[in-house]
Amino acid sequence: MKLCGLDFETANWADGSICAVGAALVTDGEVTGRCEYLIKPHVSVDYMSRFCRNVHGISYEELRESPEFFEVWAVVRKMLTAADLVVIHNAYFDLRHLRKVLEMYDLPAVSFNYVCSLNLSRYHFPELPKHGLADMAAHFGITFRHHDALEDAETCAKIASQLEIPENFISRFEYTPAV
């Protein structure tokens, strides 16, 4: 099964304030494709909160010359739709931001099947006290740099590739622009 890990880092608490995106194709546990971009947030949410900067280490100044989301979406979209299943750790967070940024730029419709690796981890390992991405990576012996969009994307896809994914854990993301 071909999985695509997806992760966003955000500039602030506003929906759609994506400042970094990472996507990684994983086939049979091996990374077979990847993309990573720093993103200049949409003008309506273009500021960096101190909290977010402290989490991911991306500065406002680093984003000034970066592309906006619409400029890299075709590459990211191609990776997402090439996979059998997109894997996102805490999918609610990332998909909320994806939906909003697609609306902000009035981008074309997209849909894909996805699984939340946080929920999958809770299901398979109820005995573990924590199921965050760093906790699960440690459980699987995966070393990575947390809150780096590409490394987070690769890590959640690698974890999911080692787990059975029950059919009822698979959901569908669908976005259609307003008419």
N, C-alpha and C positions, 0 to 999 in steps of 0.2 A: 504494500500500500504506500502510495506517495502522500506524505504529509507536508504541510506548509506551516511552519511556526510563524506567528505574527506578534509583534509587540510595538507599542507606541510609548514614547515618553512625552509628557506634556509640559507646557510652559507655565501653566497656572491652573486654577480650578475650573475655568470656563470650559464647557463642552466644546470640542473641536480645536482646542489649543495645542495641537500636535506640534512638537518641536524636533522629534526624531522618530523614524520608522525603521524597523528591521524585519526582514522576511527571510526565511530559510527553508528550502526544500530538503526534505529528508526522505530518502528511499531506503528501506530495509536498515534503518538505524544510521545510515551514512549521509552526510550533508552533500547534496548534489547540485545545489544552486543557492545563491544568496544575494541580497541587496540591502543596502543601508544608506540612509540619507539623513542629514540634519535638515530641518524644515523651518523656514521662516513662517511663523504663524500668520493666519489670516489677519488682515488689518483690524478687524473688530475684536480680536483677542491677542493682540501683539504686545504682550508684556511678560516679563519673567518674574514669578514669585520667588522670594527667598527660599521658601520651603522646597519648591520643586527643584530649584538649582542645587540645593543641598542634597537632594535625593540622587539626582543623575549627574550633576557636575557640569551641565551644559550652561554656558553663559549667554546672556542676551547678545553680547557683541559677536559671538561665534555664529549667530543666526542671521546677521545683517546681509551677508552675501550668499546665503543659502537659497535654494529654490523654494518656491511655495508648493504646497501639497499637490495642486493640480498639475504641476510640472513633472512630478515623479509618479503620479497615480497610474499611468499606463503600464509602467514596469511592475509596480507592486501588484496591480490588478491581474496582470498576466500570470504572476507567480501564484496568486491565490486561486485563480480559476484553473490553473494547470494541475493542482493537487486534487487528490480524491477527498481530502479532508483538511481543513484549516484547524490548527491547534493554537489556542490562546489561553494563557494562564490568567484567570479572572476575566473571562470573556465579556462580562457585563461592562466593565470599565472600558476596555479597548473598543468594543463595538459601539458603545455610546458615543465615543469620540469620532469613530469612523463615520457613523451615520451623520453626525453634525457637520463634519468637514465636507462630506459629499454634498450636503445641502448648501453649505456656505458658497461652494464653487459651482453649484448646479451641474454636477457631473453626471454622466450617463448611468443608467441602471446597472446594477451588479447583484449577483446572488452566488452563494456558495454554502456548502455544508461545513459546519464547524463543531468542535468539541471544546469544552472548557476543561483544561488540564487540572485546574484547581479542584473542580467537582470530581473529576476522575480520580485524583489523588485521594480525596476524602473517602471515596467509595472503596478503593483498593486497600487503603491503609488507615482504617478507622482508629487503630491503636496508636498512631503517631500523634504527639501533642500539637504539632503545627504542620500545615500543608502549603506554606508559602513556597515560591519558586526556589529560593535559596535552601530551604529545609528539604525539599524534595530532591534538589540537585545533590545535596550532601548525602541523602539516603541512597541515591543511585551512583555515588562516587563521581559525579560530574563536576569538574572545576570550571568556573566561568566568572566573568565580571558582571555582577548584578547591576541592573538599571542601565545597562548598555543595550540598546534596542536589538541589535543583531544577536548578541550573545544570549539575551533573554529568549528571543525567538528560536534560536537553535536549541537551547536547553529544553524548552517546553516540548518541542517536537521530538527531541531525543527521548525524553521521558515517556511521552505518549506512545512512541514506537515500541516500547518495551512492555506495554500494558494491553490487556484485552480492552477493547472499546465496545461496551454494550450498545446495541442499536438505539436504545432509548436515551442514550447520552448525546446522540447526534442531533443537532439543531440546524436550522436553516436561517442564514442571514439574507435578507432581501431588501434592497434599496431601489426605489423608483422615484425619480425626481417629480416634484409637484408640477402640475400642468399649468 
